[in-house]
Amino acid sequence: MLWTVSAGSLVLLLIPIVPLLERRIRQARTSVRLRIEDPRGIVDEGDVPIGGIEQWVSIRGEDANNPVLLVLHGGPGCSYSVFTPHLRSWQKHFTVVQWDQRGAGRTLARTGKLEGGPMSFAQLTCDAVEVAEAVRMRLGKERIFLLASSIGSTFGMRLARQRPDLFHAYIGTDQNVGMNRARDENHKEVLDRLRALGLSKGVRALEQIDSDPTRWRVKDFETVTRWTMRSDPQGYRRTMKLLKNAVWYAPGWTLKDIRRFVAGMRYSLQKLLSDITTFDAWEEGSCFEIPFFIFQGQKDVLTRSRLAKDFFDEVIAPEKRFVSIENAGHFAAFLEPDEFLRQLLLHVRPLSDVSGTATMV
């Protein structure tokens, strides 16, 4: 599973209690912290022609000679550009590229629903190829790194298999391997946790929904995701706090931007539901021509670590490694950004030196 629009709706309910003056002060402080003043640095943000429409891409780093890390966000439709402050320390070691996919964030705000074009995993894969090639040309890189999260990890793996020539390595986090494997077992585990917590409303709601996700409507998907999250109270509170603060204190964001953020998740889920519920990583393939990594939150109840590890064990790649990020659930990269960066520097970044396209700093 993955992030859901119901969480975005909750954000809209929670954030207005924060005093507006405090919000402006924190936004200003974050803006200062995000500044890149090194003459070797790069900040390049704006619309880029991708897939026949204008799509928003952000390139940020303290040294343009550093290896490049392209982030594929999850959701569906949950633009990760809102988490840019959480990745500020990464920009010392990587040039970080954020892309608001079609149907999400600033790209949706630019195109609207009518001019956004078709949406599917196949289309997002084609778009991602164009983004990667545009970034390589812009920064003069032969290869870049691909970091794919949640829904982004579904078509991200497809991208890595189809165009290994573009990438040093694939790094999956909140790794989504599909919703059909062990679906009955997962359904039972969530119900058991809800019963143990005394959340009878959630139990009743899930008992009325088929465990087969291919039969779900959008409302069923939202309900299952919401109660799965709430079956882990500590993780739920921490994740909600992460998202609420990221959205509410994002520099330059207005209430209109926040509404667009939520609208992107709703719209993308409607368009991608069939692809999401039928996706199966094993059927797509487990052979990769580039190094393959999974950095998974140990406590993730949405994209379960056990299933991600089962798929990882069958992966055939020149090099592979599974890293469990302790004290993190879904959104592991943003809940534990320093530990995540440590693992990137330890296992991933040195691979850029092998091809001679970057030098360690």
C-alpha positions as CSV (number, residue, x, y, z in Angstrom):
1,M,0.0,0.0,0.0
2,L,1.0,3.7,0.0
3,W,0.1,7.2,1.1
4,T,-3.5,8.1,0.7
5,V,-5.7,11.1,0.0
6,S,-7.5,10.7,3.3
7,A,-4.3,11.7,5.1
8,G,-4.1,14.8,2.9
9,S,-7.6,15.7,3.9
10,L,-6.7,15.4,7.5
11,V,-3.9,17.8,6.9
12,L,-6.4,20.4,5.8
13,L,-8.4,19.9,9.0
14,L,-5.4,20.1,11.3
15,I,-3.2,22.9,10.0
16,P,-5.4,25.9,10.5
17,I,-5.0,25.7,14.3
18,V,-1.4,26.9,13.9
19,P,-1.1,30.7,14.2
20,L,-0.4,32.3,10.9
21,L,2.4,34.5,12.3
22,E,4.3,31.4,13.6
23,R,3.8,29.9,10.2
24,R,5.3,32.8,8.4
25,I,8.3,32.9,10.8
26,R,9.0,29.2,10.3
27,Q,8.6,29.5,6.5
28,A,11.2,32.4,6.5
29,R,13.6,30.4,8.6
30,T,13.4,27.4,6.4
31,S,13.9,29.6,3.3
32,V,17.2,30.8,4.8
33,R,18.3,27.2,5.6
34,L,17.6,26.2,2.0
35,R,19.8,28.8,0.4
36,I,22.7,27.5,-1.6
37,E,25.4,30.2,-1.8
38,D,28.4,28.1,-2.9
39,P,29.4,29.3,-6.4
40,R,29.7,25.6,-7.4
41,G,26.1,25.0,-6.4
42,I,23.0,24.8,-8.5
43,V,19.3,25.8,-7.9
44,D,17.3,25.3,-11.1
45,E,13.5,25.0,-10.6
46,G,10.7,25.3,-13.2
47,D,8.7,23.8,-15.9
48,V,10.3,21.4,-18.4
49,P,8.6,20.0,-21.6
50,I,8.1,16.3,-20.7
51,G,5.7,13.9,-22.3
52,G,4.0,16.6,-24.4
53,I,3.1,18.9,-21.4
54,E,5.0,21.2,-19.0
55,Q,6.1,19.4,-15.9
56,W,7.8,20.9,-12.8
57,V,11.4,19.8,-12.0
58,S,13.7,21.0,-9.3
59,I,17.5,20.6,-9.3
60,R,19.3,21.5,-6.1
61,G,22.8,20.9,-4.8
62,E,25.9,22.5,-3.3
63,D,28.2,21.3,-6.1
64,A,27.0,20.6,-9.6
65,N,29.9,18.1,-10.0
66,N,28.3,15.8,-7.4
67,P,26.5,12.7,-8.5
68,V,22.8,13.2,-9.3
69,L,19.9,11.6,-7.4
70,L,16.5,11.6,-9.2
71,V,13.6,11.1,-6.8
72,L,10.4,9.4,-8.0
73,H,7.7,10.4,-5.5
74,G,4.9,8.2,-4.3
75,G,1.3,8.9,-3.4
76,P,-0.2,8.5,-5.9
77,G,0.1,12.1,-6.6
78,C,2.0,13.0,-3.4
79,S,4.7,15.5,-4.6
80,Y,7.8,15.1,-2.5
81,S,9.1,18.6,-3.4
82,V,7.3,19.5,-0.1
83,F,10.0,17.5,1.7
84,T,12.9,19.5,0.2
85,P,13.9,20.9,3.7
86,H,14.2,17.3,5.0
87,L,16.8,16.6,2.3
88,R,18.9,19.7,2.7
89,S,21.8,17.8,4.2
90,W,21.7,15.4,1.1
91,Q,22.5,18.4,-1.2
92,K,26.0,18.5,0.1
93,H,26.7,15.1,-1.4
94,F,24.2,14.8,-4.2
95,T,22.5,17.0,-6.7
96,V,18.9,16.2,-5.8
97,V,16.3,16.2,-8.5
98,Q,12.6,16.4,-7.5
99,W,9.9,16.0,-10.2
100,D,6.2,16.6,-9.7
101,Q,4.7,13.9,-11.9
102,R,1.8,14.5,-14.2
103,G,-1.4,14.8,-12.1
104,A,0.5,16.0,-9.1
105,G,1.8,19.1,-7.3
106,R,3.0,22.0,-9.4
107,T,2.6,20.0,-12.6
108,L,-1.1,19.6,-12.1
109,A,-1.4,23.3,-11.1
110,R,0.3,24.1,-14.4
111,T,-1.7,21.9,-16.7
112,G,-5.0,21.3,-15.0
113,K,-6.9,18.1,-15.2
114,L,-8.1,18.6,-18.8
115,E,-4.6,19.2,-20.3
116,G,-2.6,16.8,-18.2
117,G,-2.9,14.0,-20.7
118,P,-3.2,10.2,-20.1
119,M,-2.2,8.8,-16.8
120,S,-0.8,5.2,-16.3
121,F,2.3,3.5,-15.0
122,A,3.3,3.2,-18.7
123,Q,3.0,6.9,-19.2
124,L,4.8,7.8,-16.0
125,T,7.6,5.5,-17.1
126,C,7.9,7.3,-20.4
127,D,7.8,10.6,-18.6
128,A,10.5,9.5,-16.2
129,V,12.8,8.5,-19.1
130,E,12.5,12.0,-20.5
131,V,13.2,13.6,-17.1
132,A,16.3,11.5,-16.6
133,E,17.6,12.3,-20.0
134,A,16.9,16.0,-19.6
135,V,18.7,16.0,-16.2
136,R,21.7,14.2,-17.7
137,M,21.9,16.8,-20.5
138,R,21.5,19.7,-18.2
139,L,24.2,18.5,-15.7
140,G,26.5,16.8,-18.2
141,K,26.2,13.4,-16.6
142,E,26.5,10.0,-18.3
143,R,24.5,8.3,-15.6
144,I,22.5,9.3,-12.5
145,F,21.1,7.5,-9.4
146,L,17.4,6.6,-9.3
147,L,15.7,6.8,-5.9
148,A,12.1,5.6,-6.1
149,S,9.5,5.6,-3.3
150,S,6.2,3.8,-2.8
151,I,4.1,4.2,-6.0
152,G,7.2,5.6,-7.6
153,S,9.0,2.3,-6.9
154,T,6.5,0.4,-9.1
155,F,7.2,2.1,-12.4
156,G,10.7,3.0,-11.0
157,M,11.8,-0.7,-11.2
158,R,10.3,-0.8,-14.7
159,L,12.4,2.2,-15.7
160,A,15.6,0.7,-14.2
161,R,15.0,-2.5,-16.3
162,Q,14.1,-0.7,-19.5
163,R,16.9,1.9,-19.4
164,P,19.8,0.7,-17.3
165,D,22.1,2.9,-19.5
166,L,20.7,5.9,-17.6
167,F,21.5,4.9,-14.1
168,H,24.4,4.0,-11.7
169,A,21.9,2.1,-9.5
170,Y,18.3,1.7,-8.4
171,I,17.4,2.5,-4.8
172,G,13.9,1.6,-3.7
173,T,12.4,2.9,-0.5
174,D,8.9,2.3,0.8
175,Q,9.3,-0.4,-1.8
176,N,6.0,-1.4,-3.3
177,V,5.9,-4.9,-4.7
178,G,2.2,-5.1,-5.2
179,M,-1.0,-5.7,-3.2
180,N,-2.0,-9.2,-4.2
181,R,0.8,-11.3,-2.7
182,A,-0.1,-12.4,0.8
183,R,-3.2,-10.2,0.7
184,D,-5.3,-12.5,2.9
185,E,-2.5,-12.7,5.5
186,N,-2.1,-8.9,5.4
187,H,-5.8,-8.3,5.7
188,K,-5.9,-10.6,8.8
189,E,-2.9,-8.9,10.4
190,V,-4.5,-5.4,10.1
191,L,-7.7,-6.7,11.6
192,D,-5.9,-8.3,14.4
193,R,-4.1,-5.1,15.3
194,L,-7.3,-3.1,15.1
195,R,-9.1,-5.5,17.4
196,A,-6.1,-5.4,19.9
197,L,-6.4,-1.6,19.9
198,G,-10.2,-1.7,20.4
199,L,-10.8,0.1,17.1
200,S,-14.1,-1.6,16.4
201,K,-15.1,1.0,13.8
202,G,-12.0,0.1,11.7
203,V,-12.7,-3.7,12.1
204,R,-16.3,-3.3,10.9
205,A,-15.1,-1.1,7.9
206,L,-12.5,-3.7,6.8
207,E,-14.7,-6.7,7.3
208,Q,-17.0,-5.2,4.6
209,I,-14.3,-4.9,2.1
210,D,-13.0,-7.8,0.0
211,S,-9.4,-8.7,0.6
212,D,-8.9,-8.7,-3.2
213,P,-7.7,-5.2,-4.1
214,T,-8.6,-5.6,-7.8
215,R,-12.2,-5.4,-6.7
216,W,-11.8,-2.1,-4.8
217,R,-13.3,1.2,-5.6
218,V,-11.4,4.4,-4.7
219,K,-13.4,4.6,-1.5
220,D,-12.4,1.1,-0.5
221,F,-8.7,1.8,-1.2
222,E,-8.9,4.9,1.0
223,T,-10.6,3.1,3.8
224,V,-8.1,0.2,3.8
225,T,-5.2,2.5,3.7
226,R,-6.5,4.8,6.5
227,W,-7.2,1.9,8.9
228,T,-4.0,0.2,8.1
229,M,-2.1,3.3,9.1
230,R,-4.2,3.6,12.3
231,S,-3.5,0.0,13.2
232,D,0.0,1.4,14.1
233,P,-0.8,4.4,16.4
234,Q,2.7,5.5,17.0
235,G,3.7,5.3,13.3
236,Y,0.4,7.0,12.3
237,R,1.0,10.0,14.7
238,R,4.6,10.4,13.5
239,T,3.7,10.2,9.8
240,M,0.8,12.7,10.2
241,K,3.1,15.1,12.0
242,L,5.7,14.8,9.3
243,L,3.2,15.5,6.5
244,K,1.4,18.3,8.4
245,N,4.6,20.2,9.2
246,A,6.0,19.7,5.7
247,V,3.0,21.0,4.0
248,W,2.1,23.8,6.4
249,Y,5.6,25.2,6.8
250,A,6.8,24.7,3.2
251,P,8.5,28.0,2.1
252,G,6.3,30.0,-0.2
253,W,3.3,27.7,0.0
254,T,-0.1,29.3,0.2
255,L,-3.4,27.7,1.3
256,K,-4.1,27.4,-2.5
257,D,-0.9,25.4,-2.9
258,I,-2.0,23.0,-0.1
259,R,-5.4,22.5,-1.6
260,R,-3.7,21.7,-4.9
261,F,-1.4,19.2,-3.2
262,V,-4.4,17.3,-1.8
263,A,-6.2,17.6,-5.1
264,G,-3.3,15.9,-6.9
265,M,-3.5,12.9,-4.6
266,R,-7.2,12.5,-5.1
267,Y,-7.0,12.9,-8.9
268,S,-4.0,10.6,-9.3
269,L,-5.6,7.8,-7.2
270,Q,-8.7,8.0,-9.4
271,K,-6.6,7.7,-12.6
272,L,-4.1,5.1,-11.3
273,L,-6.2,2.8,-9.1
274,S,-6.4,-0.1,-11.6
275,D,-2.6,0.0,-12.2
276,I,-2.0,0.1,-8.5
277,T,-4.2,-2.7,-7.5
278,T,-3.0,-5.1,-10.3
279,F,0.7,-4.4,-10.0
280,D,2.9,-7.4,-9.2
281,A,6.6,-7.0,-9.0
282,W,7.3,-10.7,-9.6
283,E,5.3,-10.7,-12.8
284,E,7.1,-7.5,-14.0
285,G,10.5,-9.2,-13.5
286,S,13.4,-9.5,-11.0
287,C,16.5,-9.2,-13.3
288,F,18.4,-5.9,-13.3
289,E,21.5,-4.9,-15.1
290,I,22.4,-2.3,-12.6
291,P,23.1,-2.5,-8.8
292,F,19.8,-2.8,-6.9
293,F,19.2,-1.5,-3.4
294,I,16.2,-1.4,-1.0
295,F,16.3,0.9,2.0
296,Q,13.1,0.0,3.8
297,G,11.5,1.4,7.0
298,Q,11.6,-1.4,9.6
299,K,8.1,-0.5,10.9
300,D,6.4,0.2,7.6
301,V,2.8,-1.2,7.7
302,L,1.8,0.2,4.3
303,T,4.6,-1.3,2.1
304,R,5.5,-4.1,4.3
305,S,9.2,-4.8,4.8
306,R,8.7,-8.6,4.8
307,L,7.2,-8.5,1.3
308,A,9.9,-6.2,0.0
309,K,12.5,-8.5,1.3
310,D,10.8,-11.5,-0.3
311,F,11.1,-9.8,-3.7
312,F,14.6,-8.6,-3.0
313,D,15.7,-12.2,-2.3
314,E,14.8,-13.1,-5.8
315,V,16.4,-10.1,-7.5
316,I,19.3,-10.9,-9.8
317,A,21.6,-7.9,-10.2
318,P,25.4,-7.1,-10.4
319,E,25.2,-6.0,-6.8
320,K,22.4,-5.8,-4.3
321,R,21.7,-4.9,-0.7
322,F,18.7,-4.7,1.6
323,V,19.0,-2.1,4.4
324,S,16.5,-1.9,7.2
325,I,16.0,1.7,8.4
326,E,15.3,1.4,12.2
327,N,12.7,3.6,13.9
328,A,11.1,4.4,10.5
329,G,7.9,3.3,8.8
330,H,6.6,4.6,5.5
331,F,8.4,7.8,4.4
332,A,11.7,6.3,5.8
333,A,13.8,8.9,3.8
334,F,12.0,11.8,5.5
335,L,11.5,10.3,9.0
336,E,15.1,9.4,9.3
337,P,16.9,11.5,6.7
338,D,20.3,11.5,8.4
339,E,20.4,7.7,8.7
340,F,19.1,7.3,5.2
341,L,21.9,9.6,3.9
342,R,24.5,7.6,5.9
343,Q,23.4,4.5,4.1
344,L,23.4,6.3,0.7
345,L,27.0,7.5,1.3
346,L,28.1,4.1,2.5
347,H,26.6,1.8,-0.1
348,V,25.4,3.9,-3.1
349,R,27.5,7.1,-3.7
350,P,30.8,5.3,-4.3
351,L,29.3,3.6,-7.3
352,S,29.4,6.9,-9.2
353,D,33.2,6.8,-8.9
354,V,33.4,3.5,-10.8
355,S,32.2,5.1,-14.0
356,G,34.5,8.1,-13.4
357,T,31.6,10.6,-13.6
358,A,32.1,11.9,-10.0
359,T,34.7,12.3,-7.3
360,M,34.1,11.8,-3.6
361,V,34.2,15.0,-1.5
